[in-house]
Amino acid sequence: MLKKTATAFALGFSLALAMSSTALAEGTVKIGLIMPYSGPFADAGAQMQAGIDLYIKTHGDEVAGKKIVLIKKDTGGPNPDVAKRLAQELVVRDHVDVLAGFALTPEALGAAPVATEAKKLMVDMNAATSIITEKSPYIVRTSVTIPQINYAFGKWAAGQGIKHAYTLVADYGPGHDAEKSFARGFKEKGGEIVGADHSPVANPDFSAYVQRIKDAKPEAVYIFIPGGSQPAAIGKALADKGLTPPNTKLLGQGELTMPDAMKSLGKNADGIVTAFHYTLERKDPLNEKFVAGYEKLTKGREPDLFSIGGYDGMHLIYAALEKTKGDASGDALIKVAKGMSWESPRGPITIDPETRDIIQNVYIRKVEKVDGKLQNVIIDTIKDVKDPLHGAGK
Amino acid sequence: MAVVLFDGFAFGMLLFVLSVGLSVTFGLMNFINLAHCAFGMLGGYVAVVAMRAFGVPFLLALPFAFLAAGLVSVVLERSFFRRLYRAGGLNQVLFTIGMVFVAAASFAYFFGTGQQPIVLPDYLQGYWEVNGLRFGTYRIFLVAVSLVIAGLLVYGLEHTRFGARIRAAVDNQRVAQGLGLDVDTIFAITFALGAGLAGLGGALAIGIVGLDPSFGFHYLVYVLIVVAVGGLGSIGGSFVAAALLGIFDVAGKYFVPDMGAFLIYLFMVVLLLVRPLGLFGKR
């Protein structure tokens, strides 16, 4: 009896599924999202999803007469094999038109061959290693690359008269990229790197590394660590040893002073200089609207780099679909995406027609007290920065 | 050098508070509670909520974290864990690691996946300078708290009637029961005490390592190393093991930064080869 019911149920379920998928096939554009919705990077996934949701909420779920349907797949973390399998499932079983998401480099690298083979547009909304866009001719990036920010930042820092810097980066791909590109920019302008250390990606206690830096007595410290628990931990270790501005200049990529990190850092954050492509407090009507909408949608959270990557990724898909008049084939979409340029809450951005990578402003920010509250205040803008590594291997 | 030793010791003391409860309950009941750090996480969140929503000062939030974790643990022990005391090790491990997943998902649901920042009071921030060496104030506070806890535990266990009962129950459960000791109640109280200490550790940890829903997994490895190295059921063992582990971790990262993160595992492997029961293990 039970068996019969089960079979009947299974039959009915698959029938319903088949019917619904044929019904949906008319007039829809399906976007398969591959992101870490659970696991250690769940927060990145949540913030990206909120950025995507906000875009759909404010711009409607219909473009060029087609309804946008999202299909979410969870990678659970930096897992290239899972990302590849999910991409295959999305293409073969769910018949998606666009692959998107990708919080982490391994996820993007895993899915890239599938995008090439299936000829689907793949929108990298966060993963920030240079090489990703070179892995498939169908990949477009709407986030940022690490060398883009840090090479420009290194040059800027040396240009400010800083002569000696110590670098401390998390011991993984992005950290090494950051270290190398910062050092390259810094040295090109006459700076000198006096020491370089690598800390484990999830390091609980930074006192040892900070003590090493203190012993070297550098003029400035450059730090690259992933967001999450790390900025607060390192900030506390720095304050414990008195390595804080203005005695020691602290430089870092924007994660170091992200809103959540800043709350944990408290007054220790004062004076830290960071470079980033998105600044929450940037005075700009578009940005203010974005932030307000985001806080309403998420009931009080502030948008960060993940959110803006997801938001602009959706914009790219919408704008491309409008140009192709609803043609969602990978070839058509990638053709119009190249060279596309628009005004984002982060500032003006362009998709480089040659590399399909993003060209954008890098903002140099300093943490200062504004109305009694610590904020990232933009002190300099480096305009239209390209990733310096593309084509370097050729 | 002195600063490195001190920093390592302070980190070790944090691990001590987090892990001593597990060591005792493990040794006492032979119960492998991998959800121990989840109680730490609970304590951390209680402290965060108390401070943020009710404006409780940091020092007062600590006992709250202790009590909350202890109380919740009693409920869970009475309802779930006690059923598993006689089950095999595998069942205990599977069940308790499942609890960690449940805890992580619940906290992510209610508090979001992000970091839970708290602002430490001014008198716990900054550093003290002695002979040009800078000692972090919060770390000094941490060491002081841990020493007091260790002292209280040793006193309680060695010099009180209840401590004698616990020791009797650990040494030989059946005889203790035969002599009329209510081993069941002793277990429950010890369990709550251990979980409460984990909760306190979780609250103290926010000031050094932060707090998010993955806390229960993140520190499990460190805590298990402390328990394994220290020996089951030994407070002194946990103390020494945690101190050594903290010092090895920090000193290793200071002197050989490229392989520093691996050194504690090497330390554990070598020590367990020499002393399979841990430093002070009895069984």
Interface residues (C-beta under 8 A of the other chain):
Chain A: P40 A42 D43 A46 D171 D197 H198 S199 P200 A202 N203 P204 D205 S207 A208 Y209 Q211 R212 K214 G228 S229 A232 A233 K236 A237 A239 D240 K241 G242 D260 A261 K263 S264 G266 K267 N268 R301
Chain B: V3 V4 D7 G8 A10 F11 A108 G112 T113 G114 Q115 P117 I118 V119 L120 Q125 G126 Y127 R134 F135 G136 T137 Y138 R139 G207 I208 V209 G210 L211 D212 P213 S214 H218 Y219 Y222 G246 D249 V250 A251 G252 K253 Y254 P257 D258 G260 A261
